[in-house]
Amino acid sequence: MPLKNNKVGGTSDELSKSGAEELAGRTNAKNNSFQEVPRITAALGIHDTCGVHNLHGMPAVLSAIASAIFANFVTQENYKSELGAIFPAMVGAPENSNSTIILGGYNRTASTQAGYQLCGIAVTLLVAIVGGVLTGAALKYTGVRKLQKDEQHQDELFWEVPENKED
């Protein structure tokens, strides 16, 4: 059973109907293909050891863009009482509210909300890129020992691993 809503600001039902889930899956599979990984490595000059870019990055960007597109077409008539749960900033503040917790209530229009969704994508990408560059610089320019080619992927050098059992 699909979830009614998710945290990126759209509904999983909408994403399913639009084919965005399938497109995200195809994006992940295509980027993980044997032809794409070397091209990405060559183009960017970096190596994504764990496949985070392909598995999480590109499908997340695709999903976030779809979320902004869906936010642009949101109407009160389509969402009725669920609008506040999915897009809290698009509903008005309760009239008799004494709450100090602010969870929306800005009366944003659909196009304004879509702009905020796109701004969220930009901020997230900025934080991810800056964090990745700082981490890469810290690993490259500090005393972290670089592994020789024959030492790579040799867990026995750094971890206790169980002996291979032969049946």
C-alpha positions in Angstrom: 0.0 0.0 0.0 1.6 3.3 -1.0 2.1 6.0 1.6 -0.4 8.9 1.5 2.3 11.5 1.6 6.0 11.9 2.0 8.4 14.6 3.2 9.5 16.0 -0.2 6.2 17.7 -0.6 4.4 15.5 -3.0 2.4 12.4 -2.7 3.7 9.0 -3.6 0.4 8.3 -5.4 1.1 11.2 -7.7 4.7 10.1 -8.3 3.4 6.6 -9.1 0.9 7.9 -11.6 3.4 10.1 -13.3 5.9 7.3 -13.8 8.6 9.2 -11.8 9.3 6.2 -9.7 10.0 4.1 -12.7 12.1 6.9 -14.2 14.1 7.1 -11.0 14.7 3.4 -11.0 15.8 3.5 -14.6 18.1 6.4 -13.9 19.7 4.4 -11.1 20.1 1.3 -13.2 21.4 3.2 -16.2 24.0 5.1 -14.1 25.1 1.9 -12.5 25.7 0.2 -15.8 29.3 -0.7 -16.7 29.4 2.0 -19.4 28.2 5.0 -17.3 30.5 4.6 -14.2 33.8 5.1 -16.0 32.4 8.0 -17.9 31.2 9.7 -14.7 34.6 9.0 -13.1 36.4 10.4 -16.1 34.2 13.5 -16.4 34.2 14.5 -12.8 37.7 13.2 -11.8 36.3 11.5 -8.7 35.4 7.9 -7.8 32.1 7.1 -6.1 33.2 3.9 -4.2 29.8 3.2 -2.8 27.6 4.3 -5.7 25.9 7.0 -3.6 25.6 9.3 -6.7 23.7 6.7 -8.7 21.7 5.0 -5.9 20.7 8.1 -3.9 21.8 11.3 -5.6 20.3 11.2 -9.1 16.9 9.6 -8.1 16.6 12.1 -5.3 17.2 15.1 -7.6 14.7 13.6 -10.0 12.2 13.2 -7.2 12.7 16.7 -5.9 12.2 18.2 -9.3 9.0 16.1 -9.7 7.9 17.4 -6.3 8.4 21.0 -7.4 6.4 20.3 -10.5 3.5 18.8 -8.5 3.6 21.6 -6.0 3.1 24.0 -8.9 -0.2 22.4 -9.7 -1.6 22.0 -6.2 -5.1 23.2 -5.5 -7.3 23.2 -2.4 -10.0 21.4 -4.4 -7.7 18.5 -5.3 -6.2 18.0 -1.8 -9.1 19.2 0.4 -8.2 18.7 4.1 -4.9 16.9 3.3 -3.3 20.1 1.9 -2.1 21.2 5.3 -0.5 17.8 6.0 1.4 17.7 2.6 2.1 21.4 2.1 1.7 23.1 5.5 3.0 26.4 4.2 0.1 26.6 1.7 -2.6 26.8 4.2 -3.5 29.7 6.4 -2.7 29.9 10.1 -5.6 28.7 12.4 -7.6 31.7 13.6 -7.8 30.7 17.2 -4.3 29.3 17.6 -2.2 30.1 20.7 0.5 27.6 19.7 4.1 28.8 19.6 5.1 26.0 17.2 5.0 27.2 13.6 4.4 24.5 11.1 3.3 26.5 8.1 0.3 28.7 7.7 1.9 31.1 5.3 -0.8 31.0 2.6 1.7 30.4 -0.2 0.4 30.0 -3.7 1.2 26.9 -5.6 3.8 28.6 -7.8 5.5 30.1 -4.7 5.6 26.7 -3.0 7.1 25.2 -6.2 9.8 28.0 -6.0 10.5 27.0 -2.4 10.8 23.4 -3.4 13.3 24.3 -6.1 15.2 26.5 -3.6 15.3 23.5 -1.2 16.9 21.4 -4.0 19.6 24.1 -4.6 20.4 24.4 -0.9 20.6 20.6 -0.5 22.9 20.3 -3.5 25.1 23.2 -2.2 25.5 21.5 1.2 26.2 18.1 -0.4 28.8 19.5 -2.8 30.5 21.7 -0.2 30.5 18.8 2.3 32.0 16.5 -0.3 34.7 18.9 -1.4 35.7 19.5 2.3 35.7 15.8 3.0 37.8 15.1 -0.1 40.2 17.9 0.8 40.6 16.6 4.3 41.3 13.1 3.1 43.7 14.3 0.4 45.7 16.8 2.3 45.9 15.3 5.8 47.9 12.5 7.1 45.5 9.9 5.8 47.6 7.1 4.3 46.9 6.4 0.7 46.5 2.7 -0.1 48.7 1.1 -2.8 46.8 -0.6 -5.7 47.4 -4.1 -4.2 46.1 -3.0 -0.8 42.8 -1.7 -2.0 39.8 -3.9 -1.1 41.8 -6.0 1.3 39.7 -6.0 4.4 42.2 -8.4 6.2 44.7 -5.5 6.5 42.4 -3.4 8.7 39.6 -5.7 10.1 39.3 -9.1 11.7 37.6 -11.2 9.1 36.4 -14.8 9.5 38.4 -17.5 8.0 37.0 -19.0 4.8 35.3 -22.3 5.5 35.6 -24.9 2.9 32.9 -27.6 2.9 
